[in-house]
Amino acid sequence: MTVSETIIQQPSPGTRIIAFRGDVWCLRLQVPLDQHGTAWVRTNIGRAHPARREVIVHVEQNEALLHHDWSDIEMKPAGDGEFEICLALCEVGHFEAKAYFLPEQTGQPVWPPGENAVINVEPAETVCGNIIYNAFVRQFGPNKHQRRHSPRDLDFKALDEQGYTVIPPSGKFRDVIRELDFILHELGCRFIQLMPVNSTPTTYGRMGRFGSPYAAQRFTAVDPAMAEFDPRATPLEQFMELVDAIHRRHARVILDIAINHTG
């Protein structure tokens, strides 16, 4: 690969940019005036779908990543040895780009020194007002107003010493639903981040009175302790009630899942 210090890219190679869907990103390339040829940008902007498809096939079928999402787009001459291009950022995702010059004499690409520019495109609706409420479901309901240890905690300690497992009652998904109007409308939050809601160890490796929420036993199951006893709705269905209630109020859910270890 041929690299030349006389080829100048703006924004500089290696630049990392955060943009939002709907933005327009412009790139310029300057070459010496005595050089004649065309300028191109090699990028995967606008090709999020094939990139994601390749990742899925790579993970599920162990096929090699072929990077079919990359393509070369010709830049327009802007005079005085400059070329430019403006690309619409219509997709959310992680993208990269780098410009190069293609001289008439050799037909071999000449690159500016440095790494690819990185453009991380976020959803347009997250451009502002991103207040996140961190909700620990266990601490809702009766637990919300508890400020100090109660005499019952002393009974727990005695049972602990005898080898029993004592786990206090947990707050419920429906307890959180009852608080949503206050959280979203009065506090003005737009995102509810739920601490892990997966089932956790209750005996061996429990870690703490309630058990560590980061020791999930199953990533596709919810902790039944967070659901009310209701013959008409399973714990998973009650979790879905909470998600639906958040979405009905035009807010979003962030799920905290510790996927690198289990209980």
C-alpha positions as a printed NumPy array, in Angstrom:
array([[  0.   ,   0.   ,   0.   ],
       [  1.394,   3.39 ,  -1.046],
       [  1.226,   6.16 ,   1.573],
       [  2.138,   9.798,   0.983],
       [  2.429,  12.717,   3.394],
       [  1.416,  15.045,   0.548],
       [ -2.103,  13.571,   0.52 ],
       [ -4.136,  15.347,   3.217],
       [ -7.542,  14.19 ,   4.434],
       [ -9.995,  16.244,   6.476],
       [-11.265,  15.149,   8.964],
       [ -7.871,  13.597,   9.629],
       [ -7.4  ,   9.826,   9.42 ],
       [ -8.036,   8.215,  12.792],
       [-10.65 ,  10.818,  13.765],
       [-13.523,   9.387,  15.812],
       [-16.896,  11.049,  15.398],
       [-20.278,  10.664,  17.076],
       [-23.145,  11.604,  14.779],
       [-26.885,  11.062,  14.68 ],
       [-29.074,   9.449,  12.053],
       [-30.038,  12.126,   9.544],
       [-26.731,  14.003,   9.808],
       [-24.527,  14.597,   6.764],
       [-20.819,  13.781,   7.039],
       [-18.408,  15.498,   4.631],
       [-14.882,  14.414,   3.732],
       [-12.211,  16.378,   1.832],
       [ -8.979,  15.217,   0.242],
       [ -6.189,  17.557,  -0.884],
       [ -3.462,  16.5  ,  -3.323],
       [ -0.514,  18.406,  -4.88 ],
       [ -1.594,  20.647,  -7.772],
       [  0.742,  18.893, -10.201],
       [ -0.975,  15.548,  -9.584],
       [ -3.789,  14.472, -11.896],
       [ -6.281,  11.735, -11.192],
       [ -9.409,  10.944,  -9.223],
       [-10.178,  10.683,  -5.52 ],
       [-12.278,   8.032,  -3.835],
       [-13.494,   7.172,  -0.371],
       [-13.538,   3.583,   0.82 ],
       [-16.278,   3.15 ,   3.406],
       [-19.062,   0.979,   4.758],
       [-21.387,   3.927,   5.433],
       [-24.895,   3.058,   4.296],
       [-24.201,  -0.676,   4.371],
       [-25.266,  -1.636,   7.879],
       [-27.57 ,  -4.446,   6.741],
       [-24.961,  -6.606,   4.939],
       [-22.495,  -5.965,   7.771],
       [-24.926,  -7.262,  10.386],
       [-25.881, -10.2  ,   8.191],
       [-22.224, -11.201,   7.882],
       [-21.721, -11.02 ,  11.646],
       [-24.745, -13.249,  12.269],
       [-23.583, -15.828,   9.703],
       [-20.062, -15.706,  11.159],
       [-21.326, -16.398,  14.685],
       [-23.999, -18.962,  13.844],
       [-22.329, -20.8  ,  10.939],
       [-18.638, -20.015,  11.541],
       [-18.235, -18.523,   8.064],
       [-15.444, -16.057,   7.394],
       [-16.163, -12.34 ,   7.416],
       [-15.855, -11.183,   3.796],
       [-16.582,  -7.493,   4.473],
       [-19.046,  -7.154,   1.626],
       [-20.285,  -3.97 ,   3.275],
       [-17.268,  -2.007,   1.988],
       [-17.348,  -0.084,  -1.277],
       [-15.522,   2.75 ,  -3.042],
       [-17.354,   6.001,  -3.847],
       [-15.88 ,   8.618,  -6.159],
       [-15.348,  12.099,  -4.727],
       [-16.125,  15.301,  -6.635],
       [-13.381,  17.761,  -7.669],
       [-13.596,  20.998,  -5.671],
       [-10.753,  22.926,  -7.36 ],
       [ -7.159,  23.704,  -6.335],
       [ -6.268,  20.046,  -5.918],
       [ -9.167,  19.317,  -3.578],
       [-11.873,  16.691,  -3.73 ],
       [-14.922,  16.38 ,  -1.519],
       [-17.886,  14.174,  -0.786],
       [-20.846,  14.425,   1.583],
       [-22.567,  11.251,   2.761],
       [-25.979,  11.05 ,   4.385],
       [-25.929,   9.05 ,   7.628],
       [-29.233,   7.215,   7.29 ],
       [-28.444,   4.155,   9.412],
       [-27.541,   3.604,  13.042],
       [-24.28 ,   1.76 ,  13.527],
       [-20.48 ,   1.739,  13.567],
       [-18.896,   2.859,  10.31 ],
       [-15.417,   3.633,   9.001],
       [-14.052,   5.581,   6.046],
       [-10.799,   6.67 ,   4.447],
       [-10.093,   8.591,   1.25 ],
       [ -7.394,   7.841,  -1.31 ],
       [ -6.037,   9.363,  -4.525],
       [ -5.856,   7.407,  -7.789],
       [ -3.181,   8.976, -10.07 ],
       [ -3.695,   8.855, -13.816],
       [ -0.103,   7.735, -14.419],
       [ -0.022,   4.608, -12.265],
       [ -3.597,   3.714, -11.408],
       [ -2.357,   2.628,  -7.968],
       [ -4.1  ,   4.098,  -4.885],
       [ -2.123,   6.566,  -2.781],
       [ -3.354,   6.868,   0.793],
       [ -2.89 ,   9.558,   3.433],
       [ -1.071,   8.233,   6.515],
       [ -3.156,   7.077,   9.468],
       [ -6.037,   4.82 ,  10.387],
       [ -9.626,   4.887,   9.162],
       [-11.908,   7.633,  10.388],
       [-14.604,   6.166,  12.639],
       [-18.19 ,   7.399,  12.546],
       [-20.553,   6.08 ,  15.214],
       [-24.117,   6.954,  14.254],
       [-26.659,   7.107,  17.081],
       [-30.483,   7.182,  16.773],
       [-31.843,  10.64 ,  15.982],
       [-34.188,  10.516,  18.966],
       [-31.212,  10.338,  21.355],
       [-29.737,  13.67 ,  20.293],
       [-30.931,  15.344,  23.534],
       [-32.997,  14.792,  26.685],
       [-31.267,  11.525,  27.527],
       [-32.165,  11.223,  31.217],
       [-31.836,   7.624,  32.426],
       [-33.591,   6.278,  35.521],
       [-31.797,   3.258,  36.968],
       [-34.491,   0.963,  38.375],
       [-33.658,  -1.896,  40.73 ],
       [-36.953,  -3.801,  40.769],
       [-36.143,  -5.496,  44.087],
       [-36.096,  -2.14 ,  45.859],
       [-39.608,  -1.119,  44.807],
       [-42.836,  -1.863,  46.651],
       [-42.541,  -2.097,  50.455],
       [-38.731,  -2.014,  50.203],
       [-38.775,   1.509,  48.757],
       [-39.333,   3.222,  52.107],
       [-37.062,   1.003,  54.214],
       [-34.314,   3.139,  55.738],
       [-32.673,   0.97 ,  58.358],
       [-32.495,  -2.528,  59.696],
       [-35.623,  -3.846,  61.347],
       [-35.924,  -6.372,  64.203],
       [-36.73 ,  -8.937,  61.534],
       [-33.142,  -8.623,  60.27 ],
       [-31.944,  -9.999,  63.596],
       [-34.141, -13.053,  63.053],
       [-32.535, -13.479,  59.632],
       [-29.09 , -13.472,  61.203],
       [-30.048, -16.205,  63.64 ],
       [-31.412, -18.335,  60.798],
       [-28.281, -17.684,  58.738],
       [-26.159, -19.038,  61.567],
       [-28.222, -22.227,  61.51 ],
       [-27.576, -22.723,  57.791],
       [-30.94 , -21.546,  56.461],
       [-31.32 , -19.421,  53.34 ],
       [-33.408, -16.334,  54.04 ],
       [-34.298, -14.012,  51.155],
       [-36.575, -11.03 ,  51.911],
       [-39.596, -10.302,  49.69 ],
       [-38.687,  -8.587,  46.443],
       [-40.282,  -5.603,  44.758],
       [-42.421,  -6.534,  41.757],
       [-42.586,  -5.51 ,  38.119],
       [-46.06 ,  -4.149,  38.789],
       [-44.674,  -2.016,  41.629],
       [-42.454,  -0.317,  39.061],
       [-45.43 ,   0.199,  36.726],
       [-47.215,   2.108,  39.509],
       [-44.254,   4.518,  39.696],
       [-43.832,   5.129,  35.962],
       [-45.932,   8.286,  35.734],
       [-43.797,   9.917,  38.415],
       [-40.498,   8.717,  36.93 ],
       [-41.294,   9.608,  33.323],
       [-43.643,  12.58 ,  33.584],
       [-42.603,  14.367,  36.768],
       [-38.884,  13.556,  36.787],
       [-38.695,  13.821,  33.   ],
       [-36.742,  10.614,  32.418],
       [-36.837,   9.097,  28.928],
       [-35.081,   5.804,  29.581],
       [-35.649,   3.146,  32.226],
       [-32.528,   1.091,  32.818],
       [-33.488,  -2.149,  34.52 ],
       [-30.842,  -3.812,  36.621],
       [-30.614,  -7.539,  35.777],
       [-34.018,  -9.209,  36.092],
       [-32.778, -12.764,  35.473],
       [-33.141, -15.54 ,  38.01 ],
       [-30.183, -15.701,  40.416],
       [-28.697, -18.316,  42.774],
       [-30.564, -18.684,  46.061],
       [-28.099, -20.937,  47.893],
       [-24.605, -21.703,  46.569],
       [-22.861, -18.582,  45.252],
       [-25.762, -16.364,  46.264],
       [-23.62 , -13.338,  47.215],
       [-25.566, -11.032,  49.501],
       [-28.979, -11.213,  51.132],
       [-30.928, -11.097,  47.876],
       [-28.337, -12.787,  45.675],
       [-26.197, -11.049,  43.092],
       [-28.178,  -9.785,  40.085],
       [-25.008, -10.268,  38.059],
       [-24.989, -14.029,  38.614],
       [-27.724, -14.879,  36.127],
       [-28.758, -18.512,  35.895],
       [-30.632, -18.13 ,  32.609],
       [-30.477, -15.163,  30.271],
       [-33.933, -15.876,  28.83 ],
       [-35.741, -16.195,  32.172],
       [-36.842, -13.596,  34.697],
       [-36.647, -13.885,  38.475],
       [-40.053, -15.184,  39.661],
       [-39.547, -13.257,  42.916],
       [-40.136, -10.066,  40.908],
       [-43.609, -11.176,  39.835],
       [-46.874, -11.207,  41.754],
       [-48.658, -14.527,  42.175],
       [-51.162, -14.347,  39.354],
       [-52.605, -17.452,  37.635],
       [-53.356, -15.279,  34.598],
       [-49.811, -13.995,  34.009],
       [-46.452, -15.736,  34.261],
       [-43.381, -13.875,  35.57 ],
       [-42.211, -13.358,  31.987],
       [-45.602, -11.979,  30.997],
       [-45.52 ,  -9.577,  33.951],
       [-42.091,  -8.415,  32.824],
       [-43.578,  -7.808,  29.377],
       [-46.354,  -5.791,  31.049],
       [-43.67 ,  -3.479,  32.448],
       [-41.934,  -3.108,  29.087],
       [-45.26 ,  -2.387,  27.356],
       [-46.182,   0.173,  30.019],
       [-42.883,   1.995,  29.481],
       [-43.316,   2.017,  25.709],
       [-46.898,   3.281,  25.988],
       [-45.483,   6.329,  27.769],
       [-43.088,   6.923,  24.842],
       [-40.031,   5.928,  26.855],
       [-37.409,   3.28 ,  26.236],
       [-36.012,   0.313,  28.149],
       [-32.334,  -0.469,  28.7  ],
       [-31.668,  -4.005,  29.929],
       [-28.557,  -4.588,  32.019],
       [-27.356,  -8.111,  31.193],
       [-23.988,  -9.462,  32.348],
       [-23.376, -11.822,  29.431],
       [-19.749, -12.596,  30.276],
       [-20.49 , -14.697,  33.35 ],
       [-23.296, -16.684,  34.945],
       [-24.349, -17.921,  38.372]])
